[in-house]
Amino acid sequence: MKHFLAISDFSPAELQNLLDRAVRLKDERQKGGNPPLLKGKVLGMIFQKPSLRTRVSFDMAMRHFDGDALYLSPQEIGLGKRESVADVARVLSGYVDGLMARVFDHAHVLDLAKWSSIPVINGLSDYNHPCQGMADALTIQEKFGNLKGLNVSFVGDGNNVAVSLMHICAKLGANFTIASPEGYDLNSKAVEAAKEFASTSGGKLSFLRDPHSAVKDAHVIYTDTWTSMGQEEESARREKVFPPYQVNAQLVSEARPEAIVMHCLPAHRGQEITDEVADGPHSALFPQAHNRLHAQKAILLHVFGIG
C-alpha cells in the first residue's frame, strides 16, 4: 500500500522523483491540461480543521485528472469520537479509492493508514505537514534549480510545517536553520531523524534563538503563524513572545540579495510577517500556495500507483 504520511518515509531519490514529476505535471497543465489518469477514482477528504489550500488544491487536482473528490466535514464523521478511527477507515475503504486526512492528532493519520485497504495521504497533522513540505521544495527548486547546498532559514515556532521543511531539506542536502524562542523548539524525535538524514546528504542543521543570525546568508526565509490551530488558548502568551521573530524588511535585508520569503498561509499580517514583505519583491507566498496543487498531483499519482 502506497501511503503518503511523512517526508521521512521516502528516500532522497524518491522525493526528487516526485518533485521532478510535479514540474512536468505543472508544465503539462499550463500547456493545455493533464491527461485523465485518475478517471473513475474518488478521493475521500476528511477534515477536522478548516482549510482553503488543502481542500481546493486536492479537489482541483482530482478534477484535472478527471477524478472526483468527496469532502467530509468534522461534523459528519467525528473521527475518533462519534466513531473509531479503525471503523471509519474500514467503512470508507469500501466507498472511495483513497483518503486524504487533515487532522489534529497525528495518531489518527497513522491509524487510518493501518486500518484502511486504500491509500492514505496526510493532509496535515499536529506533528507534520508533508504535502506542504513537497510544495515548499518545489517552490525552492523552481527558484534555485535544486535544494543541494542552499541555506533555508525558518523563523518562528518549531511547528508541524517546520518539521516537514526540515526533513525535506535534510533529505535533499540543503542547510536548514531554525530560530525559535525557548520553549518553542522542534519535536526532538523529528530533530534526531533530521540529523541522520543530513549526515547522509551533506546538509547542515542549526538551531538558534536569534533570528538575525539565522537569516545571515539565507537563500530562503520561511515563517508561519505564531499560533497554530488548536493552540488558540495560548495566543495571548505567544503574542508577547514572538514579536522579535517577525519577518520584516529589516530582517529580509540581512539575507542574500536573491533570497525568497515563504509562508504556508494563512498569514497573520502585522504579526509574523509584514505587508511590505508579503507583497514585496522577495515574496514567494502565492507561487508557493499554487504549487500545493502541482506537488499534490505527483503525490496522488504515486499513491494510486500511476507510473
C-alpha positions, 0 to 999 in steps of 0.5 A: 500500500502506497501511503503518503504520511511523512517526508521521512518515509521516502528516500532522497531519490524518491522525493526528487522523483516526485518533485521532478514529476510535479514540474512536468505535471505543472508544465503539462497543465499550463500547456493545455491540461493533464491527461485523465489518469485518475478517471473513475477514482474518488478521493475521500477528504476528511477534515477536522480543521478548516482549510482553503489550500488543502481542500481546493488544491486536492479537489482541483487536482482530482478534477484535472485528472478527471477524478472526483473528490468527496469532502467530509466535514468534522461534523459528519464523521467525528473521527475518533469520537462519534466513531473509531478511527479503525471503523471509519477507515474500514467503512470508507475503504469500501466507498472511495479509492483513497483518503486524504486526512487533515487532522489534529492528532497525528495518531489518527493519520497513522491509524487510518493508514493501518486500518484502511485497504486504500491509500492514505495521504496526510493532509496535515497533522499536529506533528507534520505537514508533508504535502506542504513540505513537497510544495515548499521544495518545489517552490525552492527548486523552481527558484534555485534549480535544486535544494543541494547546498542552499541555506533555508532559514525558518523563523518562528515556532518549531511547528508541524510545517517546520518539521516537514521543511526540515526533513525535506531539506535534510533529505535533499542536502540543503542547510536548514536553520531554525530560530525559535524562542525557548520553549518553542523548539522542534519535536526532538524525535523529528530533530534526531531523524533530521540529523541522520538524514543530513549526515547522509546528504551533506546538509547542515542543521542549526538551531538558534534563538536569534533570528538575525543570525539565522537569516545571515546568508539565507537563500530562503526565509520561511515563517508561519503563524505564531499560533497554530490551530488548536493552540488558540488558548495560548495566543495571548502568551505567544503574542508577547513572545514572538514579536522579535521573530517577525519577518520584516524588511529589516530582517529580509535585508540581512539575507542574500540579495536573491533570497525568497520569503515563504509562508504556508498561509494563512498569514497573520499580517502585522504579526509574523510577517509584514505587508511590505514583505508579503507583497514585496519583491522577495515574496514567494507566498502565492507561487508557493500556495499554487504549487500545493496543487502541482506537488499534490498531483505527483503525490496522488499519482504515486499513491494510486500507483500511476507510473 
